[in-house]
Structure formats: structure tokens, C-alpha cells
Amino acid sequence: MEMEDSIDQVGRKQVGRKAPEERYEDEAAQICLKTYRHGKETLIAVCDSEILGCEFREGDLHIEVCSDFYGEERASLSQVEEALRGATMANFVGRKTVRYAISLGYVNEENVLSIDGVLYAQMVRM
């Protein structure tokens, strides 16, 4: 059995463990989604629901996954995908949301940050 780095439930990198099989189940209550509209711009904020309310720091990097920004509304992966179609910008925090954004082609894996082991990415459509 080949060992490799994997990502745990909250998006923290686990070194030397077998990578879990990637599954994208369309279950509600796994992801928080909030939409902001200003003129022609639409920003969506998406995070894994289990890290809502958490704060992560690593070196000079800091992120607070607060309900004020990411909302408390739970969404399915299909709802996230639909929101992304109309988004001009997006913020993603957590393993599920970042991996899903990668799988849809909205984020390149090499552009993903890890803050205290939690995955973070942004998307801007120009």
C-alpha cells in the first residue's frame, strides 16, 4: 500500500497517510454558502460547515471563518455549483469546498493556500 499525504475532515494536511477516496456527495448541511451582489459583480463565500466559527493562523496568514461573511445557510454541492456559474468572484475555505471547486475547474490546485492546515482558495472571473 503506497502512503501519501492526505487531507483530514477539516482540510488539514495529514502527512504519510493513505489519501481518502474523493467522493462528492450532494448532501445539504455540509457547506455554508452566502451570495453578495454589487452592480455587475457577484461574490460567493463558501466554507465547510464544520469549520464555521473557527479561526486559523499560520505565520503571517490568518483567516476567521465567521458566519457574518460565510453565512449560516447550508447548501448542497449542486447549489454551490449553480451559484458558481453566476459568480464573478468566490472565496473557498475547507477541504470539501476547495476540492469541489478544483474538480469543477474553478480553482487550480497549485493556487490553493494552506493556513494552519486548512485549505483556502479564491476565484476571480475576468
C-alpha positions in Angstrom: 0.0 0.0 0.0 1.5 3.3 -1.1 1.5 6.1 1.5 0.9 9.7 0.6 -0.2 13.0 2.1 -3.9 13.3 2.6 -6.4 15.9 3.8 -8.4 15.3 7.0 -12.0 16.3 7.7 -11.4 20.0 8.4 -8.9 20.3 5.5 -5.7 19.9 7.4 -2.9 18.1 5.6 -2.0 14.7 7.1 1.4 13.5 6.1 2.1 9.8 5.4 -1.5 8.6 5.4 -3.4 6.9 2.6 -5.4 9.5 0.7 -9.1 9.0 1.1 -11.2 8.3 -2.0 -12.6 11.5 -3.2 -16.4 11.5 -3.2 -18.7 14.4 -3.9 -22.0 13.6 -2.3 -24.7 16.1 -2.8 -25.7 16.4 0.8 -27.2 19.6 2.3 -25.8 20.9 5.6 -22.2 20.1 4.7 -21.4 23.5 3.2 -22.3 27.1 4.0 -22.9 29.5 1.1 -23.6 33.2 1.1 -24.0 35.4 -2.0 -23.2 39.1 -2.3 -24.2 41.2 -5.3 -23.0 44.7 -6.1 -23.7 46.1 -9.5 -22.4 43.6 -12.1 -20.3 41.7 -9.5 -21.4 38.6 -7.7 -19.2 37.2 -4.9 -20.0 33.9 -3.3 -18.4 32.8 0.1 -18.3 29.1 0.6 -17.0 27.1 3.5 -17.2 23.6 5.0 -19.9 23.9 7.7 -17.8 22.1 10.4 -15.2 25.0 10.4 -17.7 27.8 10.6 -16.8 29.9 13.6 -13.2 28.8 13.6 -10.1 30.8 13.3 -6.8 29.7 11.8 -3.3 31.2 11.9 0.0 30.3 10.4 2.9 32.7 10.2 1.6 36.0 8.8 -1.6 34.3 7.4 -4.9 34.5 9.3 -8.4 33.6 8.5 -11.6 33.8 10.6 -14.4 31.7 9.1 -17.2 33.7 10.5 -20.9 33.5 9.9 -21.1 37.2 9.1 -19.2 36.6 5.9 -19.8 32.9 5.0 -23.4 32.9 6.3 -25.2 30.1 8.1 -27.3 28.9 5.2 -26.5 25.3 4.4 -26.2 24.3 0.7 -25.8 21.2 -1.3 -22.9 20.8 -3.8 -25.3 21.3 -6.7 -26.4 24.6 -5.2 -22.8 25.7 -4.9 -22.2 24.7 -8.5 -25.2 26.8 -9.6 -24.0 29.8 -7.6 -20.6 29.5 -9.1 -22.0 29.7 -12.7 -23.1 33.3 -12.0 -20.2 34.3 -9.7 -17.5 36.8 -10.7 -15.6 36.1 -7.5 -15.5 33.4 -4.9 -13.8 32.5 -1.6 -13.5 28.9 -0.6 -12.4 27.6 2.8 -12.1 23.9 3.9 -11.3 20.6 2.3 -14.7 19.8 0.7 -15.3 23.2 -0.8 -11.8 23.7 -2.1 -11.6 20.2 -3.6 -15.0 20.6 -5.2 -14.0 24.0 -6.7 -10.9 22.2 -8.1 -13.0 19.4 -9.5 -15.2 21.9 -11.3 -12.2 23.7 -12.8 -12.8 27.0 -10.9 -9.5 26.7 -8.9 -6.1 25.3 -9.9 -4.6 23.1 -7.2 -1.3 24.9 -7.3 -3.1 28.1 -6.3 -4.5 26.7 -3.0 -3.2 28.0 0.3 -3.0 26.1 3.5 -3.5 28.1 6.7 -2.8 26.0 9.7 -3.5 23.0 7.5 -6.9 24.3 6.3 -7.3 24.8 2.6 -8.2 28.2 1.2 -8.6 29.5 -2.3 -10.1 32.4 -4.3 -11.5 32.6 -7.8 -11.9 35.8 -9.9 -13.5 35.7 -13.3 -12.2 38.4 -15.6 
